[in-house]
Amino acid sequence: MNKFRTALATAAAAALGLAALATAPAQAAAQPAFLTASEMPKSSTPWTASKVFAGVPENGGTLCAPYKIPAQNSSYRDFSNELDAYGVQITNVARTEADAVKLVDTLRKSFAGCGPLLEKQNPGLKAVSASHGKLAVEEGAWVYSLDTADPRVGNSDIHLFSVGRDGRTVTLVRWGQMGDLKDAPLTAFRTTTKTAVNKLH
């Protein structure tokens, strides 16, 4: 009889343990880490980084890919310095890895076709998009540029974009300033992109 009671007690304890595990709240997944100001491409004046905000920037994401990144499960950080340079990093944790792959493909198409689209939307504007290859980091990252010039006002701007993925997490990095592609820190931006993807998890 004692053995029977002991077996019952052991079974009950095991059942209670399983029930506690089933009802215990799931531990929150670690949030992706963001670039710091010092990890942006070097500039003659120091970068300043904002806090990390939930959602996407007010313009719906970024130039060339407005409203392509869902606000849900997204967060972003802005970067600025005393010159005319600026930057942003936007990160999204997709529901599945397949969704993350789809988002990366959508962003890459947007960056690759941005120049012709902007020229169509803004008569007189000269805009040239270019691909600068794939980076070997996690599931990959891709770098693009957009060189714009508006003869009517006599100014030109250069933008660098990258999108990379680690599992279900996708991150976009943008850098921009007045000038031309020859003025852009392309090599340093590649390093920044690798750092951003490596820091995701």
Steps between C-alpha positions, in 0.01 A plus 500: 500500500783739589660439160168570332457829691858599418440436131181708510682785672781491247255502210307790654817701550602440140156606379516817707842574359377461145198717573724773642712492187193518281355799684828688551527808275732454204827682537513802271737460209804725507448817299740566210788732586556822304801684365660758725608845384866393491417215260374730225747591220760745632423868451685822577249566779372236744175315440214522747258209538140535614336250733340196339136568408224247439353481149644667190587867428219742418565476126405133515851366485761655278561663165468242219302263723217702659242287679676177400597413858205413727478712815405196707802331660726776363726751675743766385777739599596832335855631459618855431809719522589868473551477125233412247527124551223289647411136545243255628485132589166319488461143623204265460446160660285307252246235597687231310833468321311479169342840578846641575634373166204661323561834674868496400404431138245783505753749636770394254264553206402841638864611531597367157213677324496818705678731253268447202195520726609833652570645154151399391344657809714817485548634144839665463661301781801288411520185713730200457474181706786250519563167670826454690479129561429249772681483834584168665334543840238269655235434230645780287481878457481713185621856441351759260550866419277776367661806340259789441540843342240770448620747232220740587640573844859395434542247780599135508466232767644155548331223695625157603261221598549147623272219604608187682347203679572272793230233520161669540653841564556753221687828536529798267770764531494833317768770476479825305651843445543768235746404229565225248583130514873582496443681830330202668685279753403180322764278660420627849128456433559134415670460837210675673256267325689188610505631856126569491415147384745335742344690791144388430524190723 
